[in-house]
Amino acid sequence: MGARWRPTPHQLVQVLIGLWLFGMGEALVVESELGNSPWTVFAEGVSKHTPLSIGGATLAISFLVLLGWVPLREWPGLGTLLNAVVIGISIDATLAVVPHLGALAVRWAALLGGIALVGLASGLYLTAALGPGPRDGLMTGLHARFGWPLAAVRTGIEVTAVTIGWLLDGTVGIGSVLFALLIGHAVSFGLRRIGPYAAAPRRSPVRHAAEARGVVR
């Protein structure tokens, strides 16, 4: 538990890069105008009825979800709080600099590239092992408390988010469907590519040389 709040410099840099890239990926999906991810549908819907930007709404929703951890007795880590803050800031910063995408082919490229970037970013921040994101913790907490299957819990959470967002006039479209279908594969790929490196022990040159000679194992 305490390790989640005492990151190494490598872990801290890794989680910050991962979360920033995650927000960039979400922003590209928004810019495609082909349909947002479920939670961004929710955030966009909230932004249309409040003074909040999409990033600001994402941040507010994340902290509301964290309140749902309390009765479930889930415990956050530094990565949990950074997740709640950094992704929203990154979404707004990216939306501010990405020009309007007019051509349909470019919008499709932004959609698919955004999904791929979210998958890669998830691999980065999850393998940093500094605590789950607010939505991940809600999922695992409900699973532990009530014994519901993880897949059913996550599906229920995502469907609830996208339904509320749609009712608030968030953008739902083919991109929302593709995000739902592809994001699991994208995250799995990110974990496979980054996981072995992130989990590898960082050895000193002296120890590495000793191991090569069979002195230590």
N, C-alpha and C positions, 0 to 999 in steps of 0.2 A: 504493500500500500504506500509506504513512505517513498519508495523508489519513483513513484509517479510524480512526486513533487521535487525530486532532486535529479534533474536530467544532467547528463553529460553534455558538454558543448556540442558534440556530434548529434545527440538526440534532439537538442533544442533547435539546431539549424535544420535538421531533417524535418521535424514536425512543422516548422514555420514555412519552409519551402513547399511541403506537401499541402498545407492548408491554403497557402496563397495560390498555388496552381489549381487547387480544387475550385476556389472562387472564380478563377479565370475561365475554367472549363464551364462552370455554370453560366457565366456571363455570355460565353460564346453560344450556348444553347438558347439563351434569351434573345440574343441578337439575330439568330437564325429566323425568328418569328414563325417557327414551324411547330411550336409547342414546347413548354418548359418541363423540367423535371417536377415530380409531384410537390416537393416542398417549395420550389421556386414559384410554382403556380399559386400556392398558398401565400407566399410572400408578396408576389405581384398583386394578388387580389387585395391583400391588406394595404399595400401601398396606394391603391386606387381610392381607398376610403379614409386614409389618414395622411398626415403631412410626411410620413416616412417614405424614404426611397426603398427600392427593392432590397438593397443591402441592409438598410436600417431595419426593415421589417424582418429580414432573416435573423438579424441579431436579437431583436425583441422576441421572436418566436422561439429561438434557441433557449433563451433564459426562461421563458414560460415552460418549455419542455423540461428544463432542469428542475423546476419546481415539482414536476410530476415524479421526480426521482425520490423525493422525501418520503412519501408513504411506502415506497418500494425498498427503502433502505439501500439504495445504490450510492456508491461513493465516487466522486469525480477525481480526476487527476489534473495536472497542469495542462495536459493536452486537451482535456474536456473544455476547460475555460478558454483556451486559445482557439479551439474549434468554434466556439460560440461567437468569438469576437472577430477573428482574422478573416473567416470566409466572407462575412458580410461586407467588411471593408474592401476586400479584394474584388467582390462582385461590382461594387459601386465604382471603384477605381478603373476597372477594366471597361465597364460600360461607358465611362467618361472619355475614354481614348479610342475605342473601336468605332470606326465610321459606320454609317448606315450601310447595310448590305443589300444592294438592289437586285443583283442577278440571282436567279434561283439556284444555279449551280454553286455559287459562292455561299449561299445560305445553307445548302445541304452540306457543303464542306465544313462550315462552321458548326453545324449540328453534330456531325460525326466526329469531327476533331474535338469538340467540347466533351462529348461522351468519353472519348479515348483519354483525354487529359484528366477528367475526373477519376477514371480508373487508375491511371498512373499515380495521380496525387494521393488516392486512397491507399495505394501500396506504400507510399512514403510515410504518411502520417500514422497509419495503423501499425507498421513495423517499428515505429519509434517507441511504442509501448509506454505512452504517457497517459493512458486513460482513453476510454471510448468517447465518441462524439455524443452530444445530447440525445440524438435519435437512437443511436446504437444502444446506449445505456437504458433508454426507455424500453426498447425491445427485450433486452436480456433481463431487465427487472421484472417485466410482466411475465416473461417465461418462467423465471425462478419463483415468482409469487403464486402464480395460478397453474403452472404446469402446462400451459398452452404450447403447441408446437411453434418453434421459432419462425418457420416460414409463414404460418398462419398469422402470427403476431405482426411480423413485418409487413405482410400484405395488408392487414387491417389498418395499420398505421399509415401506410402510403395511400391507400384508398380514401381514408378519412381526410388526409391532408389535401389530396387533389380534389376531392369533392367540395370541401370548404372553399378552396381556392377558386374552383369553377363557379360556385355560387356567388363569389365576390368578384367575378369577371376576370379571373386570371386566365392566361392563355393556355388552352388545352388543344392539342393537335396531334398529328402523326409523330412529331418529335417526342411527345410525352409517352406514346406507345413504344417507340424505339428505345427511348431512355430506359423504360421499365424492362424491356426485353434484353437490352445489351449491357446494362450497367453491371450486372452480376459477372458476366464474362470479362468485362473490362477490369473490374476490381480484382478478379482472380488472376488475370494476366499480370496486373501490377504487382500483386503479392508474390507471384512466382518469380518475376524478374528482379524484384528488390529484396524480397525476404531473405534469400541465402546470404546476400551481401550484408544486410542489416544485422543478421544473426551471427555472422562470423566474428569470433573473438579477435580483438585488435592486439596483436602480439608485438613485442619489442624485437628489433633485429637480432639481439643476443639470443632471446628465447627461440626465435625462428631458426637460427643457425644451429642451436643445440638440438632442436627437434630433428633437423635434417641429418644430424649425425647419430640420432637414436639415443641421445643422452636423456631427454625428457619426452613425455607423451601427454 
